[in-house]
Amino acid sequence: MHDHDAQRSRLTRRRMLGGMGIASLALMSSPASAQQTVDLHVPGGPSTRLITTSYPQKGRMILQRSSPPWLETPFEVFDRGVFTPNDQHYVSWHWATFPSDIDVDGFRLTVRGQVNQTLSLSLNDILQGLPRFEIAAVNQCAGNSRIYDIPRVAGAQWADGSMSNAIWTGVRLKDVLDRAGVKPGAIQVRFGGLDEPVMQDAPKFLKSLTIDHARDGEVMIAFAMNGEQLPLLNGFPLRLVVPGWCAVYWVKMLNDIEVLDQPDTNYWTATGYRVPDTPHNTVKPGETGFKMVPVTRNAPRSFITNIRNGDSVTAGTPPRSLLPRRTPSSPDEPSSPDGPARR
């Protein structure tokens, strides 16, 4: 976790504002054609998915759904380095009606509700008027690996690739709230983006955090990932970053922040994204009478990324021997592992 001023950051204000026009493109200008398939090795159900390279600012991705786009990171990408390339960072949207281009000059982030002064911040206000902040954080969907549940569970049928890791650059949410001035009695902060429901009576996608969490100094509003502006599909121009928490809280195309003095009762907070309040959030098929609670923190997980499905490994092989080794640069230097970080 680091603070960066404008001169130290790899992403300068001029570079950021100058590059914003790149995101003003026709998002769905071509259909999501697929060139090949991948077998996710799922027992007892459909196992094959299409591979697509048709989405703007995205490379080779597993196509889980086209509208709204659900694009999964191919698992082999995680073996290439600690941070996921922007063009293979996974994509998940709730509604398909998010903008396909952004008016960067007219865009405003509103801060309202239980504050001393309502704010309407331009992108320039955010880039030039607030301290720069940077943090490395994993963005993981609450449904990552759901396809492997036995029995199968309703919801997005992600394999192990609805997660990505990046260095996020932006401003602390705390600094934005402090500029507005949070009134006594505020208990939650609610966030909304530019995506809208596809049906009139459907609930707008909104998520909330407690006021203390929102002001903890790590929750941030990001305008860049891995030193480049956010891709449009990953939330350009601004997205909320909530380190350690499920990606459902990481609202994309963030344009509205509302400070509340009452508990948030919107559907996506009070009803949606809830799990059994049991060990490991699991229940037996047919079991009833258990309490449901909102998904929040990501549970610790580990993956072996350098052994593919179907590979053979001799029993008792020491883990370090599975890592690639580099040649010593001098006779006195011992050989040592030099592969990408394993997760």
Residue pairs with C-beta under 8 A, 6 or more apart in sequence:
1 134
1 135
1 136
1 218
2 134
2 135
3 131
3 132
3 133
3 134
4 132
4 133
4 134
4 169
5 131
5 132
6 12
6 13
6 132
9 132
9 134
9 169
10 227
11 169
11 224
11 227
11 228
11 229
13 127
13 128
16 127
16 223
16 224
16 229
17 104
17 123
17 124
17 127
19 228
19 229
20 102
20 104
20 123
20 229
20 236
20 237
21 104
22 57
22 229
23 57
23 101
23 102
23 104
23 229
23 230
23 231
23 232
23 236
23 237
24 101
24 102
24 103
24 104
25 56
25 100
25 101
25 232
26 56
26 100
26 101
27 55
27 56
27 100
27 101
27 232
27 233
28 100
29 56
30 54
31 54
31 66
32 52
32 54
32 55
32 63
32 66
32 69
33 52
33 54
34 50
34 51
34 52
34 54
34 63
35 51
35 52
35 53
36 50
36 51
37 48
37 49
37 50
37 51
38 48
38 49
38 51
38 62
38 74
39 47
39 48
40 47
40 48
40 49
40 147
40 159
41 47
41 309
42 147
42 148
42 159
43 150
44 150
44 152
45 147
45 152
49 62
49 63
49 64
49 72
49 159
50 62
50 63
51 60
51 61
51 62
51 63
51 74
52 60
52 61
52 62
52 63
52 71
53 59
53 60
53 61
55 61
55 69
55 71
55 91
55 233
56 232
56 233
57 86
57 87
57 231
57 232
57 233
58 71
58 87
58 88
58 91
58 231
58 233
59 85
59 87
59 88
60 74
60 88
61 71
61 72
61 73
61 74
61 88
61 90
61 91
62 71
62 72
62 73
62 74
62 159
62 161
63 70
63 71
63 72
64 70
64 71
64 72
64 156
64 157
64 158
65 156
67 96
68 93
68 94
68 95
68 96
68 98
69 91
69 92
69 93
69 96
69 233
70 91
70 92
70 93
70 156
70 158
70 162
71 90
71 91
71 92
71 233
72 90
72 158
72 159
72 161
72 162
73 84
73 88
73 89
73 90
73 161
73 162
73 163
73 164
74 88
74 161
75 159
75 160
75 161
75 303
75 305
76 305
76 308
77 84
77 85
77 88
77 161
78 84
78 161
78 303
78 305
78 343
79 305
79 306
79 340
79 342
80 340
81 340
81 341
82 165
82 340
82 341
83 136
83 165
83 166
83 167
83 226
84 90
84 164
84 165
84 166
85 226
86 166
86 225
86 226
86 228
86 231
86 234
87 231
88 164
89 139
89 164
89 166
89 225
89 231
89 234
90 139
90 141
90 161
90 162
90 163
90 164
91 233
91 234
92 141
92 156
92 162
92 247
93 195
93 252
94 195
94 205
95 195
95 196
95 197
95 198
95 202
95 205
96 198
97 195
97 196
97 197
97 198
98 193
98 194
98 195
98 196
98 252
98 253
99 194
99 253
100 232
102 194
102 232
102 236
102 237
102 253
104 123
104 237
105 122
107 122
107 123
107 237
107 255
108 120
108 121
108 122
108 255
109 119
109 120
109 121
109 126
109 176
109 221
109 238
109 254
109 255
109 256
109 257
110 118
110 119
110 120
110 121
110 255
110 256
110 257
111 118
111 119
111 121
111 176
111 177
111 179
111 180
111 257
111 259
112 118
112 119
112 256
112 257
112 258
112 259
113 186
113 190
113 258
113 259
113 260
113 261
114 182
114 183
114 185
114 186
114 259
114 260
114 261
115 177
115 180
115 181
115 182
115 183
115 259
116 180
116 181
116 182
116 183
117 180
117 181
118 180
119 176
119 179
119 180
121 129
121 176
123 223
123 237
123 238
126 170
126 171
126 176
126 221
126 223
126 238
127 223
130 171
130 172
130 175
130 176
130 179
131 171
131 172
131 175
132 169
132 170
132 171
133 169
133 170
133 171
133 172
133 175
133 220
134 167
134 168
134 169
134 170
135 167
135 168
135 218
135 220
135 241
135 243
136 165
136 166
136 167
136 168
137 165
137 166
137 168
137 241
137 243
137 244
138 163
138 164
138 165
138 298
139 163
139 164
139 165
139 166
139 241
139 247
139 250
140 162
140 163
140 164
140 246
140 247
140 298
141 156
141 158
141 162
141 163
141 246
141 247
141 248
142 246
142 247
142 248
142 273
142 275
142 295
143 155
143 156
143 158
143 162
144 158
144 160
144 161
144 162
144 163
145 158
145 159
145 160
146 153
146 155
146 156
146 157
146 158
147 157
147 158
147 159
148 159
151 285
156 162
160 303
162 247
166 225
166 226
167 225
167 226
167 227
168 220
168 222
168 224
168 225
168 241
169 222
169 223
169 224
169 225
169 227
170 220
170 221
170 222
170 223
170 224
170 238
170 241
171 220
171 221
172 217
172 218
172 219
172 220
172 221
173 189
173 214
173 215
173 219
173 220
173 221
173 240
173 257
174 214
174 215
174 216
174 217
174 219
176 221
176 257
177 189
177 214
177 215
177 257
177 259
178 215
180 259
182 211
182 215
182 259
183 259
183 261
185 261
186 211
186 259
186 260
186 261
187 210
187 211
187 260
187 261
187 262
187 263
188 208
188 209
188 210
188 211
188 214
188 259
188 260
188 262
188 263
188 264
189 208
189 209
189 210
189 211
189 214
189 257
189 258
189 259
189 260
190 206
190 207
190 208
190 257
190 258
190 259
190 260
190 264
190 266
190 269
191 206
191 207
191 208
191 209
191 240
191 249
191 251
191 254
191 256
191 257
191 258
192 204
192 205
192 206
192 251
192 254
192 255
192 256
192 258
193 205
193 235
193 239
193 251
193 252
193 253
193 254
193 255
193 256
194 253
194 255
195 205
195 252
195 253
196 204
197 203
197 204
197 205
203 266
203 267
203 268
204 266
205 251
205 268
206 251
206 264
206 266
206 268
206 269
207 248
207 249
207 251
207 268
207 269
208 260
208 264
208 266
208 269
209 219
209 242
209 249
211 259
213 219
213 242
218 243
219 240
219 241
219 242
219 243
220 240
220 241
221 238
221 239
221 240
221 241
221 254
222 230
222 235
222 238
222 239
222 240
222 241
223 229
223 230
223 237
223 238
224 230
225 231
225 234
229 236
229 237
230 236
230 237
230 238
230 239
234 252
235 250
235 251
235 252
235 253
235 254
236 253
237 253
238 253
238 254
238 255
239 250
239 251
239 252
239 253
239 254
240 249
240 250
240 251
240 254
241 250
242 249
242 250
244 297
244 298
245 296
245 297
245 298
246 273
246 295
246 296
246 297
246 298
248 268
248 273
248 295
264 270
269 294
273 294
273 295
274 292
274 293
274 294
274 295
275 281
275 292
275 293
275 294
275 295
276 282
276 283
276 290
276 291
276 292
276 293
277 290
277 291
277 292
277 293
278 290
280 299
283 290
302 343
303 343
304 342
305 340
305 342
305 343
306 322
306 323
306 339
306 342
307 313
307 322
313 322
320 337
323 337
323 339
323 342
324 337
324 338
324 339
325 335
325 336
325 337
325 338
326 335
326 336
326 337
326 338
327 335
328 334
328 335
